[in-house]
Amino acid sequence: MIKGIGVDMVEIARVRRLIERDPGFAARIFTAREIAYCEGKFSRAQHYAARFTAKEAFFKALGTGFRDGMGWRDVEVENDELGKPQLRLAATALEQFRKRKLKKTLLSLSHTREMAVALVVIE
C-alpha cells in the first residue's frame, strides 16, 4: 500500500554554482559515498543534482520535511549491482521511517542537460 509520494526537480546549473561557490556544500548535503560517486563522473553536477532531488522527494513523500532532527545525510542514494538507484536511510530518518511502520522506498531519477528530477514512493 502506498503511504507517500514525493517528487522534486532542480536546475543542474544551480547545483553546479552551489558546489563551485561553497566548498562545504557537498559535505553538508551528501554522504562520503555519494561525494565519491559524483566526483567520479564526467558531469558531476548532474549526479549531485539528481541525488539532491531524491533527498527532497523522500522528505516530501514522508510528509515531514526536516522535522524531528532529520538531516540531508540521513538519506543516501546508492546504486544496486545493476545500477538502479535506491535510498539508504540512516540515523533519524530511519528511526522515523520505522516509527511510522513504513516498509519500502522506491526511487526513480532522471535528468536532461538542464534539469534533474526524482520521484519517491513509500510503501
N, CA, C and O atoms as a Tinker XYZ file with bonds, in Angstrom:
   492  protein
     1  N      0.832000   -1.176000    0.000000    73     2
     2  CA     0.000000    0.000000    0.000000    64     1     3
     3  C      0.884000    1.250000    0.000000    63     2     4     5
     4  O      1.835000    1.352000    0.776000    81     3
     5  N      0.562000    2.173000   -0.863000    73     3     6
     6  CA     1.336000    3.417000   -0.964000    64     5     7
     7  C      0.965000    4.342000    0.190000    63     6     8     9
     8  O     -0.210000    4.624000    0.428000    81     7
     9  N      1.985000    4.806000    0.899000    73     7    10
    10  CA     1.806000    5.703000    2.041000    64     9    11
    11  C      2.255000    7.128000    1.743000    63    10    12    13
    12  O      1.888000    8.056000    2.464000    81    11
    13  N      3.051000    7.309000    0.683000    73    11    14
    14  CA     3.512000    8.644000    0.344000    64    13    15
    15  C      4.178000    8.690000   -1.012000    63    14    16    17
    16  O      4.810000    7.728000   -1.447000    81    15
    17  N      4.025000    9.828000   -1.674000    73    15    18
    18  CA     4.672000   10.068000   -2.970000    64    17    19
    19  C      5.301000   11.454000   -2.902000    63    18    20    21
    20  O      4.673000   12.408000   -2.443000    81    19
    21  N      6.532000   11.557000   -3.357000    73    19    22
    22  CA     7.207000   12.847000   -3.400000    64    21    23
    23  C      7.953000   13.008000   -4.709000    63    22    24    25
    24  O      8.542000   12.055000   -5.219000    81    23
    25  N      7.928000   14.198000   -5.244000    73    23    26
    26  CA     8.668000   14.496000   -6.466000    64    25    27
    27  C      9.389000   15.826000   -6.269000    63    26    28    29
    28  O      8.890000   16.723000   -5.590000    81    27
    29  N     10.567000   15.938000   -6.872000    73    27    30
    30  CA    11.316000   17.181000   -6.796000    64    29    31
    31  C     12.144000   17.324000   -8.059000    63    30    32    33
    32  O     12.541000   16.335000   -8.675000    81    31
    33  N     12.397000   18.562000   -8.434000    73    31    34
    34  CA    13.274000   18.825000   -9.574000    64    33    35
    35  C     14.116000   20.056000   -9.276000    63    34    36    37
    36  O     13.723000   20.923000   -8.496000    81    35
    37  N     15.277000   20.114000   -9.910000    73    35    38
    38  CA    16.192000   21.228000   -9.682000    64    37    39
    39  C     16.981000   21.488000  -10.961000    63    38    40    41
    40  O     17.245000   20.577000  -11.745000    81    39
    41  N     17.347000   22.744000  -11.151000    73    39    42
    42  CA    18.218000   23.106000  -12.271000    64    41    43
    43  C     19.639000   22.662000  -11.952000    63    42    44    45
    44  O     20.173000   22.984000  -10.890000    81    43
    45  N     20.236000   21.939000  -12.852000    73    43    46
    46  CA    21.588000   21.430000  -12.638000    64    45    47
    47  C     22.582000   22.582000  -12.492000    63    46    48    49
    48  O     23.522000   22.489000  -11.702000    81    47
    49  N     22.387000   23.654000  -13.236000    73    47    50
    50  CA    23.287000   24.810000  -13.137000    64    49    51
    51  C     23.275000   25.402000  -11.726000    63    50    52    53
    52  O     24.305000   25.873000  -11.241000    81    51
    53  N     22.122000   25.380000  -11.073000    73    51    54
    54  CA    22.031000   25.892000   -9.703000    64    53    55
    55  C     22.888000   25.059000   -8.761000    63    54    56    57
    56  O     23.604000   25.609000   -7.925000    81    55
    57  N     22.820000   23.754000   -8.888000    73    55    58
    58  CA    23.623000   22.873000   -8.042000    64    57    59
    59  C     25.104000   23.052000   -8.372000    63    58    60    61
    60  O     25.938000   23.071000   -7.467000    81    59
    61  N     25.436000   23.184000   -9.644000    73    59    62
    62  CA    26.828000   23.410000  -10.049000    64    61    63
    63  C     27.376000   24.672000   -9.390000    63    62    64    65
    64  O     28.494000   24.666000   -8.874000    81    63
    65  N     26.597000   25.752000   -9.405000    73    63    66
    66  CA    27.035000   27.012000   -8.785000    64    65    67
    67  C     27.242000   26.844000   -7.278000    63    66    68    69
    68  O     28.218000   27.351000   -6.725000    81    67
    69  N     26.327000   26.135000   -6.617000    73    67    70
    70  CA    26.466000   25.916000   -5.176000    64    69    71
    71  C     27.748000   25.150000   -4.847000    63    70    72    73
    72  O     28.449000   25.489000   -3.893000    81    71
    73  N     28.048000   24.132000   -5.628000    73    71    74
    74  CA    29.250000   23.326000   -5.397000    64    73    75
    75  C     30.508000   24.163000   -5.632000    63    74    76    77
    76  O     31.472000   24.067000   -4.872000    81    75
    77  N     30.496000   24.983000   -6.683000    73    75    78
    78  CA    31.674000   25.783000   -7.014000    64    77    79
    79  C     31.885000   26.937000   -6.042000    63    78    80    81
    80  O     33.028000   27.256000   -5.712000    81    79
    81  N     30.819000   27.567000   -5.579000    73    79    82
    82  CA    30.934000   28.746000   -4.713000    64    81    83
    83  C     31.141000   28.410000   -3.245000    63    82    84    85
    84  O     31.763000   29.176000   -2.508000    81    83
    85  N     30.623000   27.269000   -2.823000    73    83    86
    86  CA    30.667000   26.915000   -1.406000    64    85    87
    87  C     31.360000   25.573000   -1.245000    63    86    88    89
    88  O     30.733000   24.533000   -1.450000    81    87
    89  N     32.641000   25.567000   -0.882000    73    87    90
    90  CA    33.394000   24.313000   -0.773000    64    89    91
    91  C     32.797000   23.316000    0.227000    63    90    92    93
    92  O     33.029000   22.113000    0.105000    81    91
    93  N     32.040000   23.795000    1.204000    73    91    94
    94  CA    31.458000   22.905000    2.197000    64    93    95
    95  C     30.071000   22.394000    1.844000    63    94    96    97
    96  O     29.509000   21.572000    2.568000    81    95
    97  N     29.518000   22.870000    0.745000    73    95    98
    98  CA    28.152000   22.491000    0.372000    64    97    99
    99  C     27.984000   20.979000    0.247000    63    98   100   101
   100  O     27.090000   20.397000    0.862000    81    99
   101  N     28.832000   20.356000   -0.539000    73    99   102
   102  CA    28.690000   18.913000   -0.780000    64   101   103
   103  C     28.771000   18.122000    0.520000    63   102   104   105
   104  O     27.997000   17.186000    0.717000    81   103
   105  N     29.691000   18.481000    1.406000    73   103   106
   106  CA    29.861000   17.748000    2.661000    64   105   107
   107  C     28.672000   17.920000    3.604000    63   106   108   109
   108  O     28.400000   17.039000    4.419000    81   107
   109  N     27.962000   19.040000    3.502000    73   107   110
   110  CA    26.780000   19.253000    4.345000    64   109   111
   111  C     25.566000   18.476000    3.845000    63   110   112   113
   112  O     24.701000   18.100000    4.636000    81   111
   113  N     25.497000   18.236000    2.550000    73   111   114
   114  CA    24.298000   17.655000    1.939000    64   113   115
   115  C     24.459000   16.166000    1.643000    63   114   116   117
   116  O     23.513000   15.393000    1.795000    81   115
   117  N     25.652000   15.769000    1.222000    73   115   118
   118  CA    25.862000   14.413000    0.710000    64   117   119
   119  C     26.779000   13.598000    1.615000    63   118   120   121
   120  O     27.632000   14.144000    2.314000    81   119
   121  N     26.585000   12.277000    1.588000    73   119   122
   122  CA    27.458000   11.375000    2.346000    64   121   123
   123  C     28.782000   11.218000    1.599000    63   122   124   125
   124  O     28.896000   11.594000    0.432000    81   123
   125  N     29.759000   10.672000    2.270000    73   123   126
   126  CA    31.074000   10.442000    1.649000    64   125   127
   127  C     30.943000    9.528000    0.429000    63   126   128   129
   128  O     31.620000    9.739000   -0.577000    81   127
   129  N     30.089000    8.529000    0.510000    73   127   130
   130  CA    29.904000    7.626000   -0.649000    64   129   131
   131  C     29.270000    8.350000   -1.823000    63   130   132   133
   132  O     29.643000    8.117000   -2.972000    81   131
   133  N     28.309000    9.232000   -1.541000    73   131   134
   134  CA    27.685000    9.998000   -2.632000    64   133   135
   135  C     28.699000   10.940000   -3.276000    63   134   136   137
   136  O     28.744000   11.073000   -4.499000    81   135
   137  N     29.503000   11.587000   -2.452000    73   135   138
   138  CA    30.519000   12.502000   -2.983000    64   137   139
   139  C     31.506000   11.735000   -3.857000    63   138   140   141
   140  O     31.834000   12.184000   -4.955000    81   139
   141  N     31.979000   10.593000   -3.387000    73   139   142
   142  CA    32.919000    9.787000   -4.174000    64   141   143
   143  C     32.293000    9.377000   -5.507000    63   142   144   145
   144  O     32.951000    9.425000   -6.546000    81   143
   145  N     31.032000    8.977000   -5.474000    73   143   146
   146  CA    30.336000    8.573000   -6.704000    64   145   147
   147  C     30.257000    9.744000   -7.680000    63   146   148   149
   148  O     30.635000    9.611000   -8.844000    81   147
   149  N     29.765000   10.895000   -7.206000    73   147   150
   150  CA    29.572000   12.051000   -8.082000    64   149   151
   151  C     30.890000   12.606000   -8.609000    63   150   152   153
   152  O     30.984000   12.992000   -9.774000    81   151
   153  N     31.899000   12.645000   -7.760000    73   151   154
   154  CA    33.196000   13.171000   -8.186000    64   153   155
   155  C     33.851000   12.286000   -9.232000    63   154   156   157
   156  O     34.720000   12.747000   -9.973000    81   155
   157  N     33.455000   11.036000   -9.303000    73   155   158
   158  CA    33.997000   10.117000  -10.292000    64   157   159
   159  C     33.307000   10.189000  -11.648000    63   158   160   161
   160  O     33.672000    9.463000  -12.573000    81   159
   161  N     32.316000   11.057000  -11.768000    73   159   162
   162  CA    31.547000   11.176000  -13.007000    64   161   163
   163  C     31.996000   12.381000  -13.820000    63   162   164   165
   164  O     32.453000   13.380000  -13.264000    81   163
   165  N     31.864000   12.283000  -15.137000    73   163   166
   166  CA    32.233000   13.379000  -16.027000    64   165   167
   167  C     31.380000   14.617000  -15.741000    63   166   168   169
   168  O     31.904000   15.724000  -15.623000    81   167
   169  N     30.076000   14.426000  -15.633000    73   167   170
   170  CA    29.166000   15.532000  -15.356000    64   169   171
   171  C     28.731000   15.453000  -13.896000    63   170   172   173
   172  O     27.590000   15.103000  -13.595000    81   171
   173  N     29.640000   15.776000  -13.008000    73   171   174
   174  CA    29.382000   15.583000  -11.576000    64   173   175
   175  C     28.188000   16.381000  -11.084000    63   174   176   177
   176  O     27.457000   15.899000  -10.220000    81   175
   177  N     27.962000   17.576000  -11.597000    73   175   178
   178  CA    26.840000   18.395000  -11.136000    64   177   179
   179  C     25.510000   17.716000  -11.442000    63   178   180   181
   180  O     24.566000   17.817000  -10.658000    81   179
   181  N     25.432000   17.038000  -12.554000    73   179   182
   182  CA    24.218000   16.315000  -12.922000    64   181   183
   183  C     23.903000   15.228000  -11.891000    63   182   184   185
   184  O     22.744000   15.038000  -11.523000    81   183
   185  N     24.907000   14.534000  -11.437000    73   183   186
   186  CA    24.723000   13.452000  -10.470000    64   185   187
   187  C     24.441000   13.998000   -9.066000    63   186   188   189
   188  O     23.630000   13.435000   -8.330000    81   187
   189  N     25.103000   15.083000   -8.702000    73   187   190
   190  CA    24.787000   15.734000   -7.435000    64   189   191
   191  C     23.331000   16.221000   -7.452000    63   190   192   193
   192  O     22.597000   16.032000   -6.482000    81   191
   193  N     22.925000   16.843000   -8.550000    73   191   194
   194  CA    21.563000   17.377000   -8.650000    64   193   195
   195  C     20.521000   16.272000   -8.522000    63   194   196   197
   196  O     19.516000   16.444000   -7.832000    81   195
   197  N     20.750000   15.148000   -9.175000    73   195   198
   198  CA    19.801000   14.037000   -9.087000    64   197   199
   199  C     19.685000   13.541000   -7.654000    63   198   200   201
   200  O     18.584000   13.249000   -7.188000    81   199
   201  N     20.793000   13.445000   -6.959000    73   199   202
   202  CA    20.772000   12.988000   -5.570000    64   201   203
   203  C     20.119000   14.015000   -4.644000    63   202   204   205
   204  O     19.429000   13.653000   -3.692000    81   203
   205  N     20.341000   15.278000   -4.929000    73   203   206
   206  CA    19.690000   16.333000   -4.166000    64   205   207
   207  C     18.168000   16.222000   -4.293000    63   206   208   209
   208  O     17.452000   16.300000   -3.295000    81   207
   209  N     17.679000   16.040000   -5.519000    73   207   210
   210  CA    16.232000   15.929000   -5.721000    64   209   211
   211  C     15.676000   14.676000   -5.057000    63   210   212   213
   212  O     14.546000   14.692000   -4.568000    81   211
   213  N     16.441000   13.599000   -5.030000    73   211   214
   214  CA    15.972000   12.364000   -4.388000    64   213   215
   215  C     15.752000   12.589000   -2.896000    63   214   216   217
   216  O     14.771000   12.108000   -2.328000    81   215
   217  N     16.659000   13.312000   -2.270000    73   215   218
   218  CA    16.527000   13.591000   -0.835000    64   217   219
   219  C     15.291000   14.452000   -0.578000    63   218   220   221
   220  O     14.503000   14.161000    0.322000    81   219
   221  N     15.126000   15.500000   -1.362000    73   219   222
   222  CA    13.946000   16.364000   -1.236000    64   221   223
   223  C     12.664000   15.557000   -1.454000    63   222   224   225
   224  O     11.709000   15.692000   -0.689000    81   223
   225  N     12.640000   14.727000   -2.483000    73   223   226
   226  CA    11.452000   13.930000   -2.786000    64   225   227
   227  C     11.135000   12.958000   -1.655000    63   226   228   229
   228  O      9.966000   12.722000   -1.350000    81   227
   229  N     12.167000   12.394000   -1.033000    73   227   230
   230  CA    11.938000   11.491000    0.092000    64   229   231
   231  C     11.225000   12.212000    1.232000    63   230   232   233
   232  O     10.234000   11.708000    1.760000    81   231
   233  N     11.724000   13.386000    1.614000    73   231   234
   234  CA    11.113000   14.112000    2.723000    64   233   235
   235  C      9.686000   14.547000    2.393000    63   234   236   237
   236  O      8.838000   14.609000    3.284000    81   235
   237  N      9.415000   14.846000    1.132000    73   235   238
   238  CA     8.048000   15.158000    0.720000    64   237   239
   239  C      7.164000   13.917000    0.827000    63   238   240   241
   240  O      6.035000   14.000000    1.310000    81   239
   241  N      7.666000   12.780000    0.385000    73   239   242
   242  CA     6.892000   11.538000    0.456000    64   241   243
   243  C      6.623000   11.139000    1.898000    63   242   244   245
   244  O      5.540000   10.649000    2.219000    81   243
   245  N      7.597000   11.346000    2.760000    73   243   246
   246  CA     7.434000   11.032000    4.170000    64   245   247
   247  C      6.419000   11.972000    4.826000    63   246   248   249
   248  O      5.752000   11.614000    5.797000    81   247
   249  N      6.321000   13.181000    4.268000    73   247   250
   250  CA     5.341000   14.149000    4.755000    64   249   251
   251  C      5.800000   14.954000    5.948000    63   250   252   253
   252  O      4.978000   15.569000    6.627000    81   251
   253  N      7.094000   14.966000    6.222000    73   251   254
   254  CA     7.596000   15.639000    7.414000    64   253   255
   255  C      8.500000   16.825000    7.133000    63   254   256   257
   256  O      8.625000   17.711000    7.978000    81   255
   257  N      9.122000   16.863000    5.990000    73   255   258
   258  CA    10.181000   17.834000    5.798000    64   257   259
   259  C     11.347000   17.456000    6.696000    63   258   260   261
   260  O     11.588000   16.274000    6.940000    81   259
   261  N     12.070000   18.450000    7.187000    73   259   262
   262  CA    13.253000   18.193000    8.017000    64   261   263
   263  C     12.930000   18.276000    9.507000    63   262   264   265
   264  O     13.753000   18.754000   10.287000    81   263
   265  N     11.781000   17.832000    9.901000    73   263   266
   266  CA    11.400000   17.832000   11.318000    64   265   267
   267  C     12.057000   16.685000   12.064000    63   266   268   269
   268  O     12.663000   15.790000   11.475000    81   267
   269  N     11.919000   16.741000   13.358000    73   267   270
   270  CA    12.324000   15.640000   14.228000    64   269   271
   271  C     13.809000   15.305000   14.137000    63   270   272   273
   272  O     14.205000   14.166000   14.384000    81   271
   273  N     14.629000   16.289000   13.784000    73   271   274
   274  CA    16.063000   16.074000   13.756000    64   273   275
   275  C     16.610000   15.395000   12.516000    63   274   276   277
   276  O     17.787000   15.039000   12.476000    81   275
   277  N     15.772000   15.208000   11.500000    73   275   278
   278  CA    16.269000   14.570000   10.273000    64   277   279
   279  C     17.118000   15.550000    9.481000    63   278   280   281
   280  O     16.859000   16.753000    9.472000    81   279
   281  N     18.141000   15.014000    8.813000    73   279   282
   282  CA    19.030000   15.853000    8.035000    64   281   283
   283  C     19.316000   15.269000    6.666000    63   282   284   285
   284  O     18.951000   14.134000    6.360000    81   283
   285  N     19.974000   16.070000    5.856000    73   283   286
   286  CA    20.285000   15.693000    4.474000    64   285   287
   287  C     21.011000   14.358000    4.382000    63   286   288   289
   288  O     20.677000   13.522000    3.543000    81   287
   289  N     22.004000   14.159000    5.243000    73   287   290
   290  CA    22.840000   12.962000    5.135000    64   289   291
   291  C     22.204000   11.725000    5.775000    63   290   292   293
   292  O     22.803000   10.649000    5.775000    81   291
   293  N     20.996000   11.876000    6.319000    73   291   294
   294  CA    20.244000   10.719000    6.808000    64   293   295
   295  C     19.682000    9.901000    5.644000    63   294   296   297
   296  O     19.271000    8.753000    5.816000    81   295
   297  N     19.671000   10.505000    4.470000    73   295   298
   298  CA    19.145000    9.857000    3.266000    64   297   299
   299  C     20.266000    9.803000    2.242000    63   298   300   301
   300  O     20.830000   10.833000    1.871000    81   299
   301  N     20.585000    8.605000    1.788000    73   299   302
   302  CA    21.681000    8.419000    0.840000    64   301   303
   303  C     21.166000    7.699000   -0.404000    63   302   304   305
   304  O     20.393000    6.746000   -0.308000    81   303
   305  N     21.602000    8.166000   -1.564000    73   303   306
   306  CA    21.278000    7.482000   -2.814000    64   305   307
   307  C     22.448000    6.575000   -3.158000    63   306   308   309
   308  O     23.597000    7.013000   -3.221000    81   307
   309  N     22.141000    5.324000   -3.375000    73   307   310
   310  CA    23.152000    4.361000   -3.805000    64   309   311
   311  C     22.601000    3.611000   -5.011000    63   310   312   313
   312  O     21.407000    3.679000   -5.302000    81   311
   313  N     23.461000    2.912000   -5.694000    73   311   314
   314  CA    23.039000    2.125000   -6.851000    64   313   315
   315  C     23.210000    0.650000   -6.533000    63   314   316   317
   316  O     24.201000    0.245000   -5.925000    81   315
   317  N     22.232000   -0.153000   -6.953000    73   315   318
   318  CA    22.374000   -1.596000   -6.753000    64   317   319
   319  C     23.352000   -2.160000   -7.781000    63   318   320   321
   320  O     23.941000   -1.408000   -8.557000    81   319
   321  N     23.520000   -3.458000   -7.788000    73   319   322
   322  CA    24.512000   -4.089000   -8.672000    64   321   323
   323  C     24.211000   -3.892000  -10.153000    63   322   324   325
   324  O     25.106000   -4.032000  -10.987000    81   323
   325  N     22.967000   -3.569000  -10.492000    73   323   326
   326  CA    22.600000   -3.310000  -11.887000    64   325   327
   327  C     22.599000   -1.815000  -12.215000    63   326   328   329
   328  O     22.336000   -1.426000  -13.353000    81   327
   329  N     22.891000   -0.986000  -11.223000    73   327   330
   330  CA    22.933000    0.460000  -11.433000    64   329   331
   331  C     21.650000    1.185000  -11.075000    63   330   332   333
   332  O     21.574000    2.407000  -11.201000    81   331
   333  N     20.639000    0.447000  -10.630000    73   331   334
   334  CA    19.362000    1.062000  -10.263000    64   333   335
   335  C     19.537000    1.873000   -8.980000    63   334   336   337
   336  O     20.074000    1.365000   -7.996000    81   335
   337  N     19.085000    3.135000   -8.983000    73   335   338
   338  CA    19.220000    3.939000   -7.768000    64   337   339
   339  C     18.227000    3.488000   -6.700000    63   338   340   341
   340  O     17.104000    3.083000   -6.998000    81   339
   341  N     18.669000    3.569000   -5.471000    73   339   342
   342  CA    17.797000    3.248000   -4.336000    64   341   343
   343  C     18.211000    4.106000   -3.156000    63   342   344   345
   344  O     19.307000    4.665000   -3.134000    81   343
   345  N     17.326000    4.204000   -2.177000    73   343   346
   346  CA    17.608000    5.012000   -0.998000    64   345   347
   347  C     18.095000    4.135000    0.141000    63   346   348   349
   348  O     17.601000    3.028000    0.355000    81   347
   349  N     19.067000    4.649000    0.860000    73   347   350
   350  CA    19.536000    4.030000    2.100000    64   349   351
   351  C     19.267000    5.067000    3.201000    63   350   352   353
   352  O     19.762000    6.193000    3.152000    81   351
   353  N     18.479000    4.659000    4.177000    73   351   354
   354  CA    18.138000    5.559000    5.282000    64   353   355
   355  C     19.023000    5.262000    6.479000    63   354   356   357
   356  O     19.411000    4.118000    6.715000    81   355
   357  N     19.332000    6.304000    7.225000    73   355   358
   358  CA    20.174000    6.160000    8.414000    64   357   359
   359  C     19.686000    7.131000    9.477000    63   358   360   361
   360  O     18.842000    7.990000    9.220000    81   359
   361  N     20.223000    6.980000   10.653000    73   359   362
   362  CA    20.013000    7.912000   11.769000    64   361   363
   363  C     18.525000    8.206000   11.987000    63   362   364   365
   364  O     17.703000    7.290000   12.025000    81   363
   365  N     18.194000    9.470000   12.126000    73   363   366
   366  CA    16.832000    9.866000   12.474000    64   365   367
   367  C     15.830000    9.556000   11.373000    63   366   368   369
   368  O     14.684000    9.218000   11.671000    81   367
   369  N     16.224000    9.662000   10.118000    73   367   370
   370  CA    15.296000    9.331000    9.029000    64   369   371
   371  C     14.883000    7.870000    9.102000    63   370   372   373
   372  O     13.713000    7.549000    8.890000    81   371
   373  N     15.818000    6.985000    9.397000    73   371   374
   374  CA    15.494000    5.563000    9.543000    64   373   375
   375  C     14.583000    5.347000   10.747000    63   374   376   377
   376  O     13.629000    4.573000   10.668000    81   375
   377  N     14.864000    6.018000   11.854000    73   375   378
   378  CA    14.014000    5.900000   13.039000    64   377   379
   379  C     12.584000    6.342000   12.740000    63   378   380   381
   380  O     11.630000    5.659000   13.112000    81   379
   381  N     12.435000    7.473000   12.074000    73   379   382
   382  CA    11.105000    7.988000   11.743000    64   381   383
   383  C     10.382000    7.067000   10.760000    63   382   384   385
   384  O      9.172000    6.866000   10.865000    81   383
   385  N     11.117000    6.519000    9.820000    73   383   386
   386  CA    10.555000    5.588000    8.843000    64   385   387
   387  C      9.991000    4.361000    9.567000    63   386   388   389
   388  O      8.866000    3.936000    9.305000    81   387
   389  N     10.780000    3.806000   10.470000    73   387   390
   390  CA    10.346000    2.627000   11.231000    64   389   391
   391  C      9.209000    2.969000   12.196000    63   390   392   393
   392  O      8.277000    2.183000   12.362000    81   391
   393  N      9.285000    4.129000   12.827000    73   391   394
   394  CA     8.251000    4.558000   13.768000    64   393   395
   395  C      6.889000    4.616000   13.084000    63   394   396   397
   396  O      5.867000    4.304000   13.695000    81   395
   397  N      6.881000    5.013000   11.826000    73   395   398
   398  CA     5.637000    5.112000   11.063000    64   397   399
   399  C      5.231000    3.765000   10.442000    63   398   400   401
   400  O      4.236000    3.678000    9.722000    81   399
   401  N      6.014000    2.722000   10.733000    73   399   402
   402  CA     5.759000    1.350000   10.251000    64   401   403
   403  C      5.725000    1.278000    8.719000    63   402   404   405
   404  O      4.914000    0.563000    8.130000    81   403
   405  N      6.618000    2.030000    8.102000    73   403   406
   406  CA     6.740000    2.019000    6.652000    64   405   407
   407  C      7.662000    0.885000    6.252000    63   406   408   409
   408  O      8.528000    0.481000    7.028000    81   407
   409  N      7.483000    0.372000    5.054000    73   407   410
   410  CA     8.182000   -0.849000    4.649000    64   409   411
   411  C      9.263000   -0.645000    3.593000    63   410   412   413
   412  O     10.318000   -1.277000    3.660000    81   411
   413  N      9.014000    0.226000    2.624000    73   411   414
   414  CA     9.886000    0.248000    1.450000    64   413   415
   415  C      9.854000    1.617000    0.781000    63   414   416   417
   416  O      8.844000    2.320000    0.811000    81   415
   417  N     10.998000    1.983000    0.170000    73   415   418
   418  CA    11.046000    3.171000   -0.676000    64   417   419
   419  C     11.360000    2.740000   -2.100000    63   418   420   421
   420  O     12.127000    1.804000   -2.326000    81   419
   421  N     10.771000    3.419000   -3.032000    73   419   422
   422  CA    11.067000    3.220000   -4.450000    64   421   423
   423  C     11.530000    4.561000   -4.996000    63   422   424   425
   424  O     10.949000    5.598000   -4.676000    81   423
   425  N     12.569000    4.547000   -5.815000    73   423   426
   426  CA    13.180000    5.783000   -6.308000    64   425   427
   427  C     13.375000    5.712000   -7.812000    63   426   428   429
   428  O     13.829000    4.702000   -8.349000    81   427
   429  N     13.026000    6.792000   -8.476000    73   427   430
   430  CA    13.329000    6.947000   -9.898000    64   429   431
   431  C     13.992000    8.304000  -10.091000    63   430   432   433
   432  O     13.499000    9.321000   -9.603000    81   431
   433  N     15.115000    8.311000  -10.809000    73   431   434
   434  CA    15.850000    9.536000  -11.118000    64   433   435
   435  C     15.899000    9.729000  -12.623000    63   434   436   437
   436  O     15.952000    8.764000  -13.385000    81   435
   437  N     15.880000   10.990000  -13.044000    73   435   438
   438  CA    16.052000   11.290000  -14.459000    64   437   439
   439  C     16.642000   12.687000  -14.578000    63   438   440   441
   440  O     16.542000   13.497000  -13.657000    81   439
   441  N     17.258000   12.958000  -15.725000    73   439   442
   442  CA    17.805000   14.293000  -15.934000    64   441   443
   443  C     17.978000   14.575000  -17.416000    63   442   444   445
   444  O     18.097000   13.670000  -18.243000    81   443
   445  N     17.986000   15.859000  -17.716000    73   443   446
   446  CA    18.362000   16.364000  -19.034000    64   445   447
   447  C     19.653000   17.141000  -18.818000    63   446   448   449
   448  O     20.255000   17.043000  -17.748000    81   447
   449  N     20.082000   17.892000  -19.785000    73   447   450
   450  CA    21.261000   18.729000  -19.569000    64   449   451
   451  C     20.987000   19.839000  -18.569000    63   450   452   453
   452  O     21.897000   20.297000  -17.879000    81   451
   453  N     19.727000   20.277000  -18.489000    73   451   454
   454  CA    19.381000   21.417000  -17.649000    64   453   455
   455  C     18.730000   21.060000  -16.313000    63   454   456   457
   456  O     18.908000   21.784000  -15.334000    81   455
   457  N     17.986000   19.968000  -16.254000    73   455   458
   458  CA    17.173000   19.663000  -15.074000    64   457   459
   459  C     17.402000   18.235000  -14.585000    63   458   460   461
   460  O     17.715000   17.331000  -15.359000    81   459
   461  N     17.233000   18.065000  -13.263000    73   459   462
   462  CA    17.245000   16.734000  -12.663000    64   461   463
   463  C     15.925000   16.581000  -11.903000    63   462   464   465
   464  O     15.417000   17.540000  -11.322000    81   463
   465  N     15.384000   15.375000  -11.915000    73   463   466
   466  CA    14.114000   15.112000  -11.248000    64   465   467
   467  C     14.182000   13.763000  -10.540000    63   466   468   469
   468  O     14.863000   12.838000  -10.984000    81   467
   469  N     13.455000   13.679000   -9.423000    73   467   470
   470  CA    13.370000   12.418000   -8.689000    64   469   471
   471  C     11.931000   12.200000   -8.248000    63   470   472   473
   472  O     11.199000   13.141000   -7.941000    81   471
   473  N     11.552000   10.929000   -8.228000    73   471   474
   474  CA    10.257000   10.522000   -7.718000    64   473   475
   475  C     10.499000    9.461000   -6.662000    63   474   476   477
   476  O     11.228000    8.499000   -6.905000    81   475
   477  N      9.896000    9.625000   -5.491000    73   475   478
   478  CA     9.999000    8.650000   -4.413000    64   477   479
   479  C      8.592000    8.194000   -4.037000    63   478   480   481
   480  O      7.690000    9.006000   -3.833000    81   479
   481  N      8.430000    6.888000   -3.951000    73   479   482
   482  CA     7.189000    6.291000   -3.461000    64   481   483
   483  C      7.529000    5.523000   -2.201000    63   482   484   485
   484  O      8.505000    4.774000   -2.153000    81   483
   485  N      6.710000    5.719000   -1.184000    73   483   486
   486  CA     6.899000    5.000000    0.082000    64   485   487
   487  C      5.740000    4.043000    0.282000    63   486   488   489
   488  O      4.574000    4.427000    0.183000    81   487
   489  N      6.071000    2.801000    0.564000    73   487   490
   490  CA     5.047000    1.782000    0.850000    64   489   491
   491  C      5.052000    1.504000    2.334000    63   490   492
   492  O      4.272000    0.678000    2.809000    81   491
